[in-house]
Amino acid sequence: MSLSITAAVCTRNRKAFLVKCLDSLLRQTLAREAYEILVVDNGSSDGTREVLQSYEARHGVRWIYEPVVGLSRARNTAWKHARTNYLGYIDDDAVAEKAWLEKALACFTRVRPEPVWVGGPIGLEWEGTPAPWINEELCQPLGKLYWGGAARFLSKSERLGGGNSFYAVSFLSQLGGFNENLGRKDVLLSGEETELQKRVQDRGHALYYHPKIAIHHFVPKGRMEPSWFYRRYFWGGVSDYIQKRSEAGKSCSRRMENSGSAVRYGEKPKLLRLVGNALDAAGLTSNTGSVIQARIYWSYVLGRLAGPGYFLLQRDRH
């Protein structure tokens, strides 16, 4: 049996999580000789290299060192080095269901028209008990995704999580891969998947969802604190500004702006939303959850305001 699909993991300084992730990839229902495991070490300094050398010797895991830090850079390195026609990404702090690879490969070979992007649900594995103010909407930046129990092509307004996505490698090559101005670096930039989705849809393709292509994403206690959400939404605002400035992201900027807010006020005008959240953020309510959510909202707004400065700084560096 020849290699058919690549399971790619991009990692940086999280060797304890990486071990669990790799173990889940070694327990797949797909025959081992049908898939390769490829890890991109994105500048780790915590002993990740020794872990990878061990898995290479014992299990044939292939790995590449990518010194330029950035999730989009690491993902591009992965597809460029894949030895198969199809490649799937899983976050290094996630574990895959046993049929993860088998179901993904079946989508490419059996679904017609053949999809170019396939993915599935992402469940959350909490380290502790989440606070009541972490509502369903705030679970999304933590990675949660679920579009129901039926396999189908998604609408343009629906998305897939980048940490649980499969692609036709040839199509990624045609697109030029991920935008390296977006995505995780040493800060919480994001938006590279949304920008890529826009380019995919502009070429007439839809994303394909299958409920059995499932992973579980670990949520440490640190990501359950208000401070993490403040940082995440601030950089979400910066990311949205960068997307807006890119030609490929112009038509999706409105959708991203609406989805970036932690608190929604229905059809209220933007000014009323700003004022309402400003009053709550100032602590003029006894509801702790409302205060935190309002401050998350304003973190996003401040990120949008800081976007031009960050955009110019990055442009000057290049």
Buried (B, 14 or more C-beta within 10 A) or exposed (E): EEEBBBBBBBBBBBBEBBBEBBEBBBEBEBEEEBBBBBBBBBBBEBEBBEBBEEBBEEEEBBBBBBEEEBBBBBBBBBBEBBEBBBBBBBBBBBBBBBBBBBBBBBBBEEBEEBBBBBBBBBBBEBEEEBBEBBBEBBBBBBBBBEBEEEBBEBEEEBBBBBBBBBBBBEBBEEBEBBBBBBBBBEEBBBBBBBBBBBBBBEEEBBBBBBBBBBBBBBBBEEBBEBEBBBBBBBBBBBBBBBBBBBEBBEEBBEBBBEBBBBBEBEEEEEEEBBEBBBEBBEEEEEEEBBBBBBBBBBBBBBBBEBBEEBBEEBEEEE
